[in-house]
Amino acid sequence: MNFAEAQFWESLLLGLGVAWFVAVVVGKISHTARLKFEKTSFSLISMWLLFQESPLTLAAFLWVVLLGWVCLKSVTFERQNQSRSYLWMGLVVLQLAPLFYFKYWKFVVEGIFGLQVVTPHALIPMGLSFYSFQVIAVCLDSRRDTLTLPKFVDYFNFASFFPQIVAGPIERRKDLLPQIEKIRLAVTKESIEKALPWIILGLFYKMVLADNLAVLSGILVVDTQNVYHVIIEIVLFSLRIYFDFAGYSFVALGLGALFGVKLTLNFVSPYWSLGLRAFWRRWHVTLSQWLRDYVYFALGGSKKGIIWINLLITFLISGIWHGAGWNFCLWGVAHGVGLIFCHYSPKFKIPIFFNWLITMTFVFYTWLLFYETSVEQICNKTMLLLDIRNYFDFSMDSLMSLVDNRTVLALLAVMMVLSLVTLLMEGLSLKKSPYSYLLSVPAIFLMILCVIILAPVEPSTFIYFNF
Amino acid sequence: MKYLFSSLAAILLGFYLSGNLVTNWNPEFHFWRACIEQKRSELMGLQSNNKQVVIFSGGSTCSFSIDPTVLDETFPPSYNFGGAVPMGANYILSIAMEAARPNDTIALALEPIFLTTDKGARSKVLGISLGSWDFKNDFLKRKITLSERVFKRRPGARFVVTLLGRKVMGLPSYRYHIDDLRSGGLLTTEFRDRPKAFSDSLKPQRLSVEGVQLLEDLVEEARQKKVRLVYTIPWTLTDPEFAEHDREVNRILLREIEEFMPVIRDPFYGVHTNPEYFADSVNHLTEEGAKARTEALAQSLKSIAFSN
């Protein structure tokens, strides 16, 4: 289910076309039946798209979602029978089982305990972390807020809504379910006008910026002893991961809007954040909110206990959610420590530019912890970056050894300029509304041209697909 | 409806520009189109005078490495029908198969990357563009879909940057010229890029799923057309330190390929350590290198392909 591949759009159009045709035929018999069919067709389309990815992807999805339904039913049962059932807890653990097995089993048994046992050979089923969290949240919300049991078809559509199923946003029951209950298999002129700009902006971020930066990352000859090479490597990854993930989220937002569903804006120009707290309010917004509500607040937040421990645990979980590896733990802890520092440090009045510069230096550095899987390399590169003498050892020749020919250098320059112009327009848009200049008609026109002409012929996959 | 109309206009303009960038405004396309036309016409001339012809087929490593003019009279008439890697294996092999007549031999001097990587066999931008010009839709049992014609026939940023960069810097629009094509189909170049040998040894190579499919399709089509197939691995400039290791890696791959067709084993096993034999890349031979390469495989080829 890669939005950057023609196959996804072909499958989607085919699925929607068939569903629409059947809905029209059913509508001739009964209007109520048509409405029911339209809702069911969303579930069928989502399952078909997941099956096309792999049968395992669909199987893992059905396991989590159907157990989620049993979990919701058990909440109602508990309430009606005034009992304190531990069945509910068991069901949540079972829902998390595929996530643990595919994502963490190898790391835990080999990385932590050093055991040699059988580990899964298959890749993590696409979107497992995202829909697992979404389904668990709906169970938690329903239990906490004594909410009624939704209809099965609405619950299934909520859990499987194809625009956001594999890489978020991780939506909450109160935001998405009421919209899903009213969903129709219909596209209007208004919905197209709302959806198109977001879809195009997303494809531009993903296919033009992120994919070309990925191509560059693959062909640059990085000397790990050269501080400037390492900085360029970090900057490239920092830009790439943002454009990659934000791009996916914007397409998801647009696809949701096509059917009248308003999904959460998962990124709000995070690289213009002043301060780390602001960054986490604007980067992967729905995951941050999930962790805040179900982990940080559950630990006591800033009211109970020791705030710094709560922050550290929350961000450690965030790191582990992103991947099974010591580097992800380090990444999470680094952000936790950064936020603790922000929380306890005296409130200095720092000029805006320096505030931004410090924040982004920290955020960009921590991406090194994210993409570099070897802890030894992380240490080496960190020492290299911290040793001030390395910055004086500059020569044009050593810098140019990063690229093996002038074409790569030109491509690097073009992509950096295009990325910076895009970020600049994001910054300017913040005075009106997020991404407003980028969503204007002339910008969309240019972005379409860029997608068709500049996107690499072989698309890469989304970085966040396996999270 | 402002977004819808402007999007449709941009899509139309985008595909118009994109299509032209990879064909009409693309010097690489013009060069290879002219090359194929000339090669086809020369090969037909050769075939009209001889009962059987050996057609060498592969990417640019083939184009730059087989010089049929150095073969002696005891060797059947042969022609270098090599193309270029950006065409993709499907296109390269389909035009060779199309050109072959019953009793001809196709000597595959195909780069291993086409056979050992996923999607390596598929037609690439240049192949799809040339296929459109050629009215070819069927590349070795694999139809080029409308979606591929639309979505894959795009240039990409690297291509555009190269094209514009050459214009801005006043460089020739394409490195090779049709005058570089010698009699017999050998492509040569005066360009010397002082190629550096690979600084690492080859990783173990196995035939990919698509590589196996490609070979199966090729064997089936050759059987139907009564065309012989043989395989010869192209030379790559290699650091002497890794030469023996890389030869062993290639030996293993050749054993896999041998399950589909006879393999010509010259003493070098796809590895050469003399940089003087290489022109502008680790795969493109100089004329001298091409002579050495052709002579090295001639005897083995004769014994395998024409023994009965």
Interface residues (C-beta under 8 A of the other chain):
Chain A: A6 Q7 E10 K189 I192 E193 L196 P197 I200 V208 N212 V215 R406 T407 A410 L411 V414 M415 V441 I444 F445 L446 I448 L449 V451 I452 I453 L454 A455 P456 V457 E458
Chain B: M1 K2 Y3 L4 S6 S7 A9 A10 I11 L13 G14 F15 L17 S18 L21 K119 K124 V125 S147 V150 F151 K152 R154 P155 G156 A157 R158 V160 V161 T162 G165
